[in-house]
């Protein structure tokens, strides 16, 4: 998969701000899902589904960790 200069800039920006990985994955997923000008719909769907596959377990772990802290 080739990374465009815009994608590379986005990745560098996220790394420099030290956002949590889950936040970064969700933000990238949302940006790609809404990018109708640069990414073909079929390619966009594949990328979004792949990211969601990785986000799902992390999201569950995040919520499990939050509920344990409340107890």
Backbone as CSV, one residue per row, in Angstrom:
resi,resn,N_x,N_y,N_z,CA_x,CA_y,CA_z,C_x,C_y,C_z
1,UNK,0.841,-1.171,0.000,0.000,0.000,0.000,0.886,1.234,0.000
2,UNK,0.655,2.115,-0.911,1.433,3.347,-0.998,0.841,4.412,-0.094
3,UNK,1.705,5.142,0.565,1.272,6.225,1.445,1.468,7.539,0.704
4,UNK,0.405,8.331,0.638,0.485,9.625,-0.034,1.205,10.623,0.864
5,UNK,1.699,11.709,0.296,2.336,12.734,1.128,1.394,13.281,2.209
6,UNK,0.097,13.391,1.896,-0.866,13.870,2.889,-0.994,12.884,4.052
7,UNK,-1.039,11.599,3.723,-1.134,10.577,4.760,0.126,10.574,5.625
8,UNK,1.258,10.720,4.990,2.512,10.756,5.736,2.542,11.949,6.690
9,UNK,2.073,13.091,6.237,2.017,14.277,7.095,1.077,14.059,8.268
10,UNK,-0.062,13.424,8.008,-1.029,13.141,9.060,-0.430,12.211,10.107
11,UNK,0.241,11.168,9.664,0.871,10.217,10.588,1.935,10.913,11.432
12,UNK,2.763,11.733,10.809,3.797,12.466,11.555,3.177,13.403,12.574
13,UNK,2.103,14.075,12.201,1.439,14.991,13.128,0.911,14.254,14.345
14,UNK,0.301,13.085,14.133,-0.200,12.301,15.262,0.940,11.845,16.161
15,UNK,2.039,11.423,15.582,3.182,10.964,16.382,3.736,12.097,17.235
16,UNK,3.796,13.283,16.677,4.371,14.428,17.390,3.497,14.896,18.552
17,UNK,2.202,14.643,18.491,1.312,15.102,19.558,1.145,14.075,20.671
18,UNK,1.672,12.889,20.497,1.601,11.823,21.501,0.169,11.435,21.868
19,UNK,-0.724,11.403,20.871,-2.073,10.918,21.117,-2.034,9.427,21.383
20,UNK,-2.988,8.916,22.173,-3.066,7.462,22.397,-3.331,6.740,21.072
21,UNK,-2.771,5.564,20.899,-2.950,4.824,19.639,-4.410,4.608,19.252
22,UNK,-5.274,4.351,20.223,-6.687,4.138,19.906,-7.284,5.398,19.283
23,UNK,-6.970,6.548,19.834,-7.466,7.810,19.283,-6.984,7.991,17.850
24,UNK,-5.724,7.694,17.622,-5.154,7.850,16.286,-5.862,6.935,15.286
25,UNK,-6.071,5.678,15.656,-6.753,4.745,14.754,-8.166,5.217,14.426
26,UNK,-8.884,5.686,15.438,-10.243,6.158,15.207,-10.238,7.392,14.314
27,UNK,-9.315,8.294,14.566,-9.239,9.519,13.753,-8.890,9.203,12.302
28,UNK,-7.927,8.323,12.098,-7.544,7.936,10.740,-8.714,7.240,10.051
29,UNK,-9.396,6.359,10.755,-10.557,5.664,10.195,-11.610,6.662,9.744
30,UNK,-11.913,7.639,10.601,-12.926,8.635,10.271,-12.494,9.505,9.087
31,UNK,-11.234,9.905,9.070,-10.732,10.726,7.960,-10.818,9.975,6.634
32,UNK,-10.458,8.713,6.650,-10.507,7.906,5.421,-11.957,7.669,5.006
33,UNK,-12.825,7.369,5.959,-14.229,7.108,5.645,-14.896,8.325,5.009
34,UNK,-14.444,9.513,5.384,-15.047,10.742,4.869,-14.302,11.342,3.681
35,UNK,-13.229,10.720,3.237,-12.428,11.252,2.134,-12.990,10.768,0.804
36,UNK,-13.890,11.536,0.244,-14.510,11.122,-1.020,-13.762,11.667,-2.225
37,UNK,-12.780,12.525,-1.989,-12.062,13.124,-3.105,-10.788,12.417,-3.503
38,UNK,-10.153,11.731,-2.574,-8.840,11.154,-2.848,-8.811,9.635,-2.900
39,UNK,-9.793,8.993,-2.299,-9.788,7.535,-2.191,-11.050,6.980,-2.838
40,UNK,-10.879,6.013,-3.710,-12.030,5.381,-4.354,-12.886,4.672,-3.312
41,UNK,-14.192,4.628,-3.552,-15.127,4.068,-2.579,-14.793,2.629,-2.196
42,UNK,-14.468,1.793,-3.169,-14.164,0.390,-2.863,-12.912,0.275,-2.000
43,UNK,-11.919,1.072,-2.315,-10.678,1.062,-1.532,-10.938,1.623,-0.134
44,UNK,-11.754,2.653,-0.046,-12.094,3.277,1.227,-12.781,2.262,2.130
45,UNK,-13.729,1.500,1.572,-14.447,0.500,2.362,-13.505,-0.564,2.919
46,UNK,-12.576,-1.016,2.102,-11.616,-2.034,2.547,-10.745,-1.491,3.678
47,UNK,-10.263,-0.278,3.522,-9.392,0.316,4.545,-10.163,0.520,5.846
48,UNK,-11.374,1.051,5.742,-12.187,1.300,6.932,-12.500,-0.010,7.656
49,UNK,-12.871,-1.046,6.936,-13.167,-2.339,7.564,-11.932,-2.925,8.234
50,UNK,-10.780,-2.762,7.605,-9.533,-3.253,8.200,-9.224,-2.511,9.489
51,UNK,-9.356,-1.185,9.463,-9.110,-0.402,10.677,-10.105,-0.764,11.776
52,UNK,-11.359,-0.971,11.420,-12.354,-1.343,12.414,-12.042,-2.684,13.063
53,UNK,-11.431,-3.585,12.295,-11.032,-4.887,12.840,-10.003,-4.701,13.955
54,UNK,-9.124,-3.721,13.815,-8.110,-3.455,14.837,-8.650,-2.583,15.969
55,UNK,-9.563,-1.675,15.645,-10.100,-0.771,16.651,-11.019,-1.503,17.625
56,UNK,-11.828,-2.434,17.133,-12.810,-3.131,17.967,-12.246,-3.687,19.269
57,UNK,-11.228,-4.545,19.208,-10.676,-5.099,20.450,-10.048,-4.031,21.354
58,UNK,-9.413,-3.034,20.755,-8.820,-1.961,21.561,-9.902,-1.151,22.270
59,UNK,-11.011,-0.920,21.573,-12.127,-0.183,22.155,-12.717,-0.946,23.335
60,UNK,-12.877,-2.268,23.182,-13.384,-3.100,24.277,-12.432,-3.070,25.470
61,UNK,-11.138,-3.196,25.218,-10.145,-3.138,26.295,-10.204,-1.792,27.011
62,UNK,-10.355,-0.724,26.247,-10.426,0.623,26.818,-11.619,0.732,27.767
63,UNK,-12.791,0.261,27.330,-13.984,0.345,28.161,-13.907,-0.604,29.355
64,UNK,-13.297,-1.768,29.181,-13.099,-2.678,30.320,-12.203,-2.019,31.372
65,UNK,-11.161,-1.351,30.914,-10.253,-0.667,31.824,-10.940,0.472,32.567
66,UNK,-11.813,1.202,31.890,-12.540,2.295,32.530,-13.501,1.773,33.580
67,UNK,-14.179,0.662,33.281,-15.153,0.132,34.246,-14.432,-0.459,35.464
68,UNK,-13.250,-0.998,35.282,-12.486,-1.530,36.426,-12.024,-0.397,37.340
69,UNK,-11.690,0.757,36.766,-11.231,1.887,37.571,-12.344,2.437,38.448
70,UNK,-13.588,2.328,37.983,-14.718,2.834,38.772,-15.012,1.948,39.967
71,UNK,-14.645,0.680,39.876,-14.947,-0.243,40.977,-13.987,-0.063,42.065
